[in-house]
Amino acid sequence: MRFNPAFPENQAPSRFVFWQPPAGSTVETGAEQLPVALPEYPLPILRTDFTAGEPIAAQIGQGVYDYLRQFPDCAGNAIYAGLLRDAFPHYLADLAALAVMLDAKDVEPAYVLRKLTALKILRLAEPGNRGLLGQLCRGFFDLALDFAELANCRSHLLEAMRFGQDLLRLDPGDRQARGLLAEIDLLFGDTPAALGKLQQLLQALEDDEAAGRLRARMTELARQEYVEVSLVDELESVAEAMRLHLAGDNRAATALLEQVEEQGRLPQILPSANFYCLLAYCRRGCGDCSGAAVALHKALEVEPDHAAALAALADA
């Protein structure tokens, strides 16, 4: 028996065991039952499929698919994705269909993460696909700035950076990737790196009007003073304020949010009605009803139809 319950890379030992295929092993899949070589690398098998003998093809495919969906960045992920591509392509078709379905809907961040996980696996199976890299870079960038995901904004931005850099290695002329990487640099407070990328974009622009706007922005960025606290730091402060508010510590939450508002950079660069609405809830929790009303009106200046702010004002 070649099952190894103690495989050190197992990230879910309560759910998976790992099986080491013997050298030269194949699996027969598809309507024609053509043999596909199995990698000489431990494969995850669901514990519910655990038997004393060697796993059958269906158990191998299901185990690899489930493990990769749960841990797309695991050790051996490219090996697992390659096995799905070569022996179990219907699983990749399911992932592609899921990504398309979720892309067509306005969904919560948890579902966006499911879509991005699907795209990650598809990209592992097709590492040279520039379209998938572009979607991953943009997807993680947008997710990082989702108000509900601010606690994870740093890790999401690093993911966006990783995929953007991978895309530029394949296609140095990709403008969207270079532009997003410049925006990420700015969020992390690295203005010189951002200006370098924007200068490269400027050299590639043929539209005079767009080039003029970009030059003006670069001039403004070059004039800005160095700040020790990056926008990512401020976004994480907002996330911490949300946590404190939910924990009932509205005074500490209000102090954090008012500090961010006083610094002024985040509300100016990334205006958010949700930010002011949270500030209103926190002030109201401290008994500052007039301050809460001020924050709610600022929320409506950013987004006149913001439902939560309108409801909060109606209840005041």
C-alpha positions as CSV (number, residue, x, y, z in Angstrom):
1,M,0.0,0.0,0.0
2,R,1.4,3.4,-1.0
3,F,-0.9,5.7,1.1
4,N,1.0,8.2,3.2
5,P,-1.3,9.8,5.8
6,A,1.7,11.7,7.2
7,F,2.7,13.4,3.9
8,P,4.1,16.7,5.1
9,E,2.6,18.8,2.4
10,N,-1.0,17.7,3.3
11,Q,-2.9,20.8,4.3
12,A,-6.0,19.0,5.3
13,P,-5.0,15.6,6.9
14,S,-8.5,15.2,8.3
15,R,-10.0,15.1,4.7
16,F,-7.2,13.8,2.5
17,V,-4.5,11.2,2.4
18,F,-1.8,11.0,-0.2
19,W,-1.0,8.2,-2.5
20,Q,2.4,7.7,-4.3
21,P,1.8,6.2,-7.8
22,P,4.3,3.4,-8.6
23,A,6.8,4.3,-11.4
24,G,5.2,3.9,-14.8
25,S,1.6,4.0,-13.5
26,T,-1.1,5.1,-15.9
27,V,-4.8,5.9,-15.5
28,E,-7.4,5.2,-18.2
29,T,-9.9,7.9,-18.6
30,G,-12.4,9.2,-21.2
31,A,-14.8,7.4,-23.5
32,E,-12.0,5.6,-25.2
33,Q,-10.2,4.7,-22.0
34,L,-6.8,5.9,-23.3
35,P,-3.9,5.6,-20.8
36,V,-2.4,8.7,-19.3
37,A,0.8,8.6,-17.3
38,L,0.5,9.4,-13.7
39,P,3.2,11.7,-12.2
40,E,5.7,10.3,-9.8
41,Y,4.4,12.6,-7.1
42,P,2.1,12.0,-4.2
43,L,-1.6,12.6,-5.2
44,P,-4.4,13.6,-2.8
45,I,-7.2,11.2,-2.3
46,L,-10.3,11.9,-0.3
47,R,-10.4,9.9,3.0
48,T,-13.9,8.9,2.2
49,D,-12.4,7.1,-0.9
50,F,-9.6,5.5,1.1
51,T,-9.3,1.8,0.5
52,A,-6.6,-0.8,1.2
53,G,-5.8,-1.1,-2.5
54,E,-4.8,1.4,-5.2
55,P,-7.4,4.1,-6.0
56,I,-9.4,4.0,-9.2
57,A,-9.4,6.7,-11.8
58,A,-12.5,8.4,-10.5
59,Q,-11.0,8.6,-7.0
60,I,-7.8,10.1,-8.3
61,G,-9.5,12.7,-10.4
62,Q,-12.0,13.7,-7.6
63,G,-9.2,13.9,-5.0
64,V,-6.9,16.1,-7.1
65,Y,-9.8,18.3,-8.2
66,D,-11.1,18.9,-4.6
67,Y,-7.6,19.4,-3.1
68,L,-6.6,21.9,-5.8
69,R,-9.8,23.9,-5.4
70,Q,-9.2,24.1,-1.7
71,F,-5.5,24.8,-1.9
72,P,-4.7,26.3,-5.4
73,D,-1.2,27.5,-4.2
74,C,-0.2,24.1,-2.7
75,A,3.1,22.4,-3.4
76,G,2.7,20.4,-6.6
77,N,-0.2,22.5,-7.8
78,A,1.2,22.7,-11.4
79,I,1.5,18.9,-11.4
80,Y,-2.0,18.4,-10.2
81,A,-3.4,20.9,-12.7
82,G,-1.5,19.2,-15.5
83,L,-3.0,15.8,-14.5
84,L,-6.5,17.3,-14.6
85,R,-5.7,18.8,-18.1
86,D,-4.4,15.5,-19.5
87,A,-6.6,12.9,-17.8
88,F,-9.7,14.7,-16.4
89,P,-10.4,17.7,-18.6
90,H,-14.1,17.7,-17.6
91,Y,-13.0,19.2,-14.3
92,L,-11.3,22.1,-16.0
93,A,-14.4,22.6,-18.1
94,D,-16.4,22.8,-14.9
95,L,-14.0,25.5,-13.6
96,A,-14.3,27.5,-16.8
97,A,-18.1,27.4,-16.7
98,L,-18.0,28.5,-13.0
99,A,-15.8,31.4,-13.8
100,V,-18.0,32.5,-16.7
101,M,-21.2,32.2,-14.6
102,L,-19.8,34.2,-11.7
103,D,-18.3,36.8,-14.0
104,A,-21.8,37.5,-15.4
105,K,-23.2,38.3,-11.9
106,D,-22.7,40.9,-9.2
107,V,-21.6,38.6,-6.4
108,E,-20.2,38.8,-2.9
109,P,-16.4,38.7,-2.3
110,A,-16.5,35.0,-1.3
111,Y,-17.8,34.1,-4.8
112,V,-15.3,36.4,-6.4
113,L,-12.6,34.4,-4.6
114,R,-14.1,31.2,-5.9
115,K,-13.9,32.6,-9.4
116,L,-10.3,33.6,-9.0
117,T,-9.4,30.2,-7.6
118,A,-10.9,28.6,-10.7
119,L,-8.9,31.0,-12.9
120,K,-5.7,30.2,-10.9
121,I,-6.2,26.4,-11.6
122,L,-6.9,27.1,-15.3
123,R,-3.8,29.2,-15.5
124,L,-1.7,26.4,-13.9
125,A,-3.0,24.1,-16.6
126,E,-2.2,26.7,-19.3
127,P,0.7,28.8,-17.9
128,G,1.2,30.8,-21.1
129,N,-2.4,32.1,-21.3
130,R,-2.1,35.9,-21.1
131,G,-5.9,36.4,-20.9
132,L,-6.1,34.4,-17.7
133,L,-3.2,36.3,-16.2
134,G,-4.8,39.6,-17.1
135,Q,-8.1,38.5,-15.4
136,L,-6.2,37.4,-12.3
137,C,-4.3,40.6,-12.0
138,R,-7.4,42.8,-12.4
139,G,-9.6,40.5,-10.3
140,F,-7.3,40.5,-7.3
141,F,-6.7,44.3,-7.6
142,D,-10.5,45.0,-7.6
143,L,-11.0,42.6,-4.8
144,A,-8.4,44.3,-2.7
145,L,-10.3,47.5,-2.8
146,D,-13.7,45.9,-2.0
147,F,-14.7,47.4,1.4
148,A,-15.7,44.0,2.8
149,E,-12.2,42.6,1.9
150,L,-10.0,45.4,3.3
151,A,-8.6,43.1,6.0
152,N,-7.1,41.1,3.2
153,C,-6.2,44.0,0.9
154,R,-2.4,43.6,1.3
155,S,-2.4,39.9,0.3
156,H,-4.9,40.5,-2.6
157,L,-2.6,43.3,-3.9
158,L,0.4,41.0,-3.7
159,E,-1.5,38.4,-5.7
160,A,-2.4,41.0,-8.3
161,M,1.2,42.1,-8.4
162,R,2.4,38.5,-8.9
163,F,0.1,37.9,-11.8
164,G,0.8,41.3,-13.4
165,Q,4.5,40.6,-13.3
166,D,4.0,37.2,-14.8
167,L,2.0,38.8,-17.6
168,L,4.7,41.3,-18.3
169,R,7.3,38.6,-18.5
170,L,5.1,37.0,-21.3
171,D,4.1,40.3,-22.9
172,P,6.2,43.4,-21.9
173,G,3.9,45.6,-23.9
174,D,0.7,44.8,-22.0
175,R,-0.5,48.2,-21.0
176,Q,-3.2,47.1,-18.6
177,A,-0.8,45.0,-16.5
178,R,1.8,47.8,-16.4
179,G,-0.9,50.3,-15.4
180,L,-2.3,48.1,-12.6
181,L,1.2,47.5,-11.3
182,A,1.8,51.2,-11.2
183,E,-1.4,51.6,-9.2
184,I,-0.3,48.9,-6.8
185,D,3.0,50.7,-6.3
186,L,1.1,53.8,-5.4
187,L,-1.0,52.0,-2.9
188,F,2.1,50.6,-1.2
189,G,3.7,54.1,-1.2
190,D,6.4,53.4,-3.8
191,T,5.9,56.5,-5.9
192,P,9.3,56.3,-7.8
193,A,8.5,52.7,-9.0
194,A,5.0,53.9,-10.0
195,L,6.4,56.8,-12.0
196,G,8.8,54.5,-13.8
197,K,6.0,52.3,-15.0
198,L,3.8,55.3,-15.9
199,Q,6.8,56.7,-17.9
200,Q,6.9,53.4,-19.9
201,L,3.2,53.7,-20.5
202,L,3.6,57.3,-21.6
203,Q,6.1,56.3,-24.2
204,A,3.7,53.7,-25.7
205,L,0.7,56.0,-25.9
206,E,-0.3,57.3,-29.3
207,D,-3.4,59.3,-28.1
208,D,-2.3,62.9,-27.4
209,E,-5.2,63.6,-25.1
210,A,-4.5,60.5,-23.0
211,A,-0.8,61.3,-23.0
212,G,-1.5,64.8,-21.7
213,R,-3.7,63.4,-18.8
214,L,-1.0,61.0,-17.9
215,R,1.7,63.6,-17.9
216,A,-0.4,65.8,-15.6
217,R,-0.9,63.0,-13.2
218,M,2.8,62.1,-13.2
219,T,3.7,65.8,-12.5
220,E,1.3,65.8,-9.6
221,L,2.7,62.5,-8.2
222,A,6.2,63.9,-8.4
223,R,5.2,66.9,-6.3
224,Q,3.8,64.9,-3.5
225,E,5.7,64.7,-0.3
226,Y,6.9,61.4,1.1
227,V,4.6,59.9,3.6
228,E,5.5,57.1,6.1
229,V,2.0,55.6,6.1
230,S,0.9,54.1,2.8
231,L,-2.6,53.9,1.5
232,V,-2.5,50.1,2.2
233,D,-1.7,50.9,5.8
234,E,-4.8,53.2,5.9
235,L,-7.0,50.6,4.3
236,E,-5.9,48.2,6.9
237,S,-6.7,50.8,9.6
238,V,-10.3,51.0,8.2
239,A,-10.5,47.2,8.3
240,E,-9.3,47.3,12.0
241,A,-12.0,49.9,12.7
242,M,-14.6,47.6,11.2
243,R,-13.4,44.8,13.5
244,L,-13.5,47.1,16.6
245,H,-17.0,48.3,15.7
246,L,-18.3,44.8,15.4
247,A,-16.6,44.0,18.7
248,G,-18.5,46.9,20.3
249,D,-15.5,49.2,20.8
250,N,-16.8,52.2,18.9
251,R,-14.6,54.7,20.6
252,A,-11.4,53.1,19.3
253,A,-13.0,52.5,15.9
254,T,-14.0,56.2,15.7
255,A,-10.5,57.3,16.6
256,L,-9.0,55.2,13.8
257,L,-11.5,56.4,11.2
258,E,-11.2,60.0,12.2
259,Q,-7.4,59.8,12.0
260,V,-7.7,58.4,8.4
261,E,-10.2,61.2,7.5
262,E,-7.9,63.8,9.0
263,Q,-5.0,62.6,7.0
264,G,-7.2,63.1,3.9
265,R,-5.4,61.0,1.4
266,L,-7.6,57.9,1.4
267,P,-11.0,59.8,1.2
268,Q,-9.5,61.9,-1.6
269,I,-7.8,59.2,-3.7
270,L,-10.3,56.3,-3.0
271,P,-13.6,58.1,-2.0
272,S,-16.0,55.6,-0.4
273,A,-19.5,56.0,0.9
274,N,-19.0,52.9,2.9
275,F,-16.1,54.6,4.8
276,Y,-18.3,57.5,5.9
277,C,-21.2,55.2,6.7
278,L,-19.0,53.1,9.0
279,L,-17.8,56.3,10.6
280,A,-21.4,57.3,11.2
281,Y,-22.2,54.0,12.8
282,C,-19.2,54.3,15.1
283,R,-20.0,57.9,16.1
284,R,-23.6,56.9,16.7
285,G,-22.4,54.1,18.9
286,C,-20.4,56.7,20.9
287,G,-23.6,58.9,21.3
288,D,-22.4,61.5,18.8
289,C,-25.6,61.7,16.7
290,S,-24.8,65.0,15.1
291,G,-21.3,63.8,14.0
292,A,-23.0,60.6,12.6
293,A,-25.3,62.8,10.6
294,V,-22.4,64.7,9.1
295,A,-20.7,61.5,8.1
296,L,-23.9,60.2,6.5
297,H,-24.2,63.3,4.4
298,K,-20.6,62.9,3.3
299,A,-21.4,59.3,2.3
300,L,-24.3,60.6,0.1
301,E,-22.0,63.2,-1.5
302,V,-19.8,60.3,-2.7
303,E,-22.8,58.0,-3.6
304,P,-26.2,59.8,-3.6
305,D,-28.1,56.5,-3.8
306,H,-26.2,54.7,-1.0
307,A,-28.9,52.6,0.6
308,A,-27.3,52.1,4.0
309,A,-26.7,55.9,4.4
310,L,-30.2,56.8,3.3
311,A,-31.7,54.2,5.7
312,A,-29.5,55.5,8.6
313,L,-30.6,59.1,8.0
314,A,-34.2,58.0,7.9
315,D,-33.8,56.3,11.3
316,A,-32.0,59.3,12.9
